[in-house]
Amino acid sequence: MSQTILPAALALAAASFLAGCASDGTGANSAASQRPIGGEPIGAKLSEETEHVVMNVREMNELARQSVELLALFSSNNPKDWERARRDLRIIGKPFVPPDVEALMKFTEGADANKASMARMELGRRAKIARILQKLDSKKYDDWKAARFEIQRMGDDAVPYLVSALILEFRGMKQLRYEWARRELIAIGAPAIPYLEGFLLATPADRSDKKGDSDVILRDQCATTLCQMGDLGRPSIEKAVASDWRWVHVAVAKGIGNAPAPAFAPQLRRILIEDEAWEARAEAALAYGRLKLADGVPVLVQALKDPDSMVRRLACKALGETGSIDAAPALIAVLENEPQSAHSDAALGALIKISGMKYGPDAAPWRNWYQSKKTGR
């Protein structure tokens, strides 16, 4: 994990402390720690905290390192160290010093000695957490597991910081790191669910179809992780299917296919048959192909009547992946009744895959083959 996203990962879980300071001063077990920050989708909040900075990667990493070291100064008993930390962190600025850190620093300057002390403790603690999270830079999976164990030993309220950092790995471009992040999120279990759900359901202010989904990989990986969690992730997947944004549905379909998670076939069927977005229906057809579910044949046959040619084509391919002879009549019907259609070649390919025969696009030999198989001759 790049050090440059450490402050954003830490920012994601700090709202509970700030809410406590603003109310009773305890900072513990507040309602804010049990919901997305400020009542907003977690992913949307994160996008506000992570601003793009054009600078040399080495400079970015150095500023990230300095910000962690400066945070650690709040653990000192020397007021001069606190003053230096506040001054230098404010010079560094965003994105390495997100708004919640600035809010905590203001508490350290306040007249309330108790709140100032608690804020310093929290900032020092976050420095310790950041150092642990730097283990995610490692190319050894054992270091990632060690980071999880260390964070868990710090208490349940430290775990969201790790969860946030792991989810941010999905914004990278390395498949192996996606896999490691999913493994660790699954190992964390229930505490990771609200964050995975928040990122999956987060939608931008501008949901124009022309915009597409700028966070497509992250959203897909969150859906895949929730599906791999099985029953634990089921309520979140149900919420996603009920979402009114097409790209959430696309992510769910991809997640079910990539997991792979045949237990989520009912949700996949709903997307394939009922979804208004052709992109979501197309991904659902692809997912059926990855799952290779023989009992998915009736659903895929129904999808051969889809108004979108891409969905029909992918449904044909998925029928071939099932390997079920029960798919043959519908595929033969495509060759016979729609020989010039965009999906007839996919129907032919599916029949070849199911049968092992290579009769060509004429429907008659395929009908004879199917009849011989059904009669056992």
N, C-alpha and C positions, 0 to 999 in steps of 0.2 A: 504494500500500500504506500503510495507516495506520501511523503511527509507533508506535502502541501495541503492535503485534505484532512489532516489531523484536527486542526481547529474546528472545521465544519462538523466532523464526527463528534467532537466533544460538545459542540454547541447544541447538538440535537437533543441531548438528555439533560441539559442544565435548567430547563424551565421550571422543574419541580422545586429546585432550591430557591430560585428567584421568587416563585409564588409564595413559598413559605416565609421568606424574609419580608415580603410585602404584607403578609397577613399576621401570623402569630410568631414569626421569627424562628420557628423550629426547622423549617426546610425539609422535614422528613414526612414521608407517606402522604404527601399532598395529592389532591385529585389530579393535578397537572401531570404527575408522573404516570398516571394510568390512562392518559389519552394523548392524541397528537397535540403538539405544541400549539397553544393558543386556540385549541379547538379546530385548527386547520389541518388539512392533510399533511402528514409528515414530509412527504416528498416536496410539496409546494414550499414548505418552510425552509427546507434545506436549500432549494434553488435560490432563495433570497440570500442565504448566508454564504453561498459559494460564488463569488464574483470572479469572472475571468480576468486574470492579470497577465499582461504581455511582458514577460521578462525571461531572462536566461534561467534554465532549469536549475543550474547550480546556485544561482542567487535565491531562487524560490526555496530550495531545500535549506539553504543557510538561514534564511529568515524564519522558516518553520522551526529549525533547531533552536535559534535564538529565542523565539517566542516561548518554547517549552522551558528553556533554562530560566527565562525571566519569570515565568509563572512559578517556578520552583522557589524563587526568592521570597514569595509570600509565606513560605514555611519558616523563614528566619525569624528570630526574636528581635532583630535590629530594624527599627523604623526607617533607617536610611535605605535599607535594602528594599523595603516596600515602596518607598518614594522613587527609587531608581527603576523598579519594575514597572510602576505605573507610567513613569515618564517615557521609558524606552518602548513599552508596548504601544503607547499611543502614537509614538513616532512610526513604528512599524505599520500599524493600522490594518485595515481589511486587506485580504480575507483571513489573515493570520490572527487578528484580534476581532472576532465577531461581536455583535452587539451585546450578547449576554455576558461576555468577559468584561466589556466596558461597564455594564451594569453592576457586576460584582465588584469591580475596582472602585466604583462610586461608593458602594457600601463600606469599603475599607477606609474611605476618607470621612465617613459620616460621624456624627456625634454619639451615636449609639454604640458604645464599646462592645456590647455583646454581639450585635449584628456585624460589626467590623471584624471581630475575631472569627466569627463563623464564616464570613466571606473569605478571609485570608486562608482559613483551613480548607475551604472548598477549592480555591485557586491552587493551593499547594497540592491538594489531592488530585486535581485534574492534571497537573504536571506529571505526577506519578503514573496516572493512567495513560497519559500520552506516551511516556517512555515505554510502557508495556506494549502499547499498540504499535510501536515502531518495530516490534517483532514480526509484524505482518509484512515487512519489507523482505523478510527472509525467503529464500528459495527452498527451504526445508519445511515440509508440512508439520513435522514435530514441533517446530518453533511456533507455529500457529496454535497448535493444541496447548503448548505451554502458556501462551498468552491467555487463552481462555481459562485455564486453571488458575492463573494468577489473578485475573479479573474477578472470577467467581469467588476467590478467597477474600476479596475486598468487600464482598457483600452484594446482595441482590440489586441495590441501587446503582452499582457500578456496571452491571451487565449491559444496560442500554448503550453505553459508550462503545462497547465492543460490537454490539449488534449494528450500530450505525456505521462503524468503520467497515465491517464485513459487507454490508449492503453496498457501500460506496465502491467496493471492489468490482461490482457489476458495471461500473462506468468505465472500466478498463477494457483492454482488448485481448486478454489472455485467457483462453479456455480453461487451462489448468487452474488458474486462480479462481475462476468462477466455481469450479468443482470444489476446491478447498473451502471457499466461502460458504457454499451450500452445505457442505459437511458440518462445518462449525455451527452454522445457524440451526441445523437440524439437531445437533448435539445440545445446543442451548435450549431448544424447545419452546415452551409456551411464552417465555419473556420476549422472544423474537417476533411472535405473531403480530402484535399491533404495529410494529415497524414495517414488516413485510407487507402487511395489508395496506398501511398508509401509503407506501410507495406505489403499490399496485393500483390503488384507486385514485391517486393524485392526478388531477387534470389541470391543464394550463388554462389561463384566462381566455386565451384565443384558441378555440377548439375547431377552427376552420379545417375542413377536409384537406385543403391545399397544404396546410402546415404539417400534416402527418403526425407522427409521434417522435418528438426529439429525444425521448428517453426510452426508446424501444427496447434496447438490450437490457437495461436495468429492470424495466417492467416485466419483460419475458422471464428473466432470471428469478425475480421475486415470485412470479406465478409458478415456475418450475419448483422452487423450494417449497412453497406451500403445498403443492401437489405431492411432493416427496414426503411431506410430513403426515400424509394420510388423513385420518379423522381429525387430527389436531388442526389441520389447515382447511378442513372442509367448510366451516362457516365463512371463512374469508373468501374462498372460491365462490360460494353461493352469493355473497355480496357483490363480487366482481361480475358474475353473470347477470346480476340485476342492475348493473351500472348502465347509465344512458350514453356512455361514450364508446364508440366502436373499437378504439384501440385497446381498451381494457379487455374487451371480449377476444380480440385477436391474441392478446398476451395469454389469456386463460387457455385458449385452444392450443397454442404453442406449448404452454406449460404442461398440459395433460399429455401431449404427444411426446415431449422431451423427457418427462419424468422417468420412465413412462408410468402412467397411472390409470390402469383400466378401471379402477374403482370409481373413477370420475366420469365414466361413460355416460351416465344420465345427463350431466352438465354439458358434455360434448354434443350429445344428441340435440339438446335444446338449442345450442348455438348453430349447428348444421342445418336444422329444419326451420327454426323460428327467427333467427337473427336477421335484422334488416340490412346489415352491412355485408356486402359480398366478400370483403376481405376476411371477415370473421368466419363466414361459412367456408371459404376456401381453406383457411388454416385448420378448421375442424375436419375437413375431408382429409387433409394431409395427416392430421393427428390420428385419424382412424387407420390410415395406412401404416403408420408407425406402430400402432398398437396391435395390428394384425388380428383383430377380433372377429372370429367367425360369426358370433351372434350380432355383429354390426352390419351384416349383409342387408337386412330389410331397411335399415336406416339409409345406407348408401344407395340402395336401389331407388328409394324415394328421392334422394338427392340428384338422381339422373334427370329429374324433371325440373331442376333448379333453373331459374330464368337467366343465370349467368353462365356463360360458356366455360369459363375457367373452373367454376365449381363443378360443373358436369364432368369436365376432363379429369379433375383430381379425384372425383368420386369413382370414376372408372379405374383409375390407377389403384385407389385404395381397395376396390373390390378384388383386383388382382393380387394384392398383398395378403388378403385373407386366405387365399389358397382354397377357398370353398367352392365346390362344384355347384352349390346352390346359387352362386352369383352368375352362372353361365347364361341362363335364359334371358336375363335383363341385358347382358352384354351382347348376346346374339341379336336381340331385338334392336339394339343400337345399330349394328351392322346392316340389318335388314331394312329398317325403317328410316334411318338417318345416315346413309352411307357417305354423304357429302358434308356431314357436320364436323365441327372443329374437334369433337371428342371421339370420333369414330376410330381414329388411329390408337387412341388410348384404350378404347374398348378391345381392339384387336390385341394390343399388347397385354392386356389383362387376361384375355382368353389363352394366349400363348403361355403366360406365366402359370395359370391354373392347370392347364392340360399338358404342357410340355410338347404340344403339337404345333405345327406351323402351316396352317391351311391357307392363309391369306385373307383378304377382306371379304370374300364371298361368304354369305351367311349359311348357305346350304351345307357345306362340309361340317361346319360347326354344329348345325342342328343334328346331323347324322351322328357325330361324335358324342354329343350330349345324350341322345337317345340310346346309344349303345352302352354308355356308362350307366344310365338309369335302369336299363333292362338287364345289364350284366352280360351282354353278348359281345 
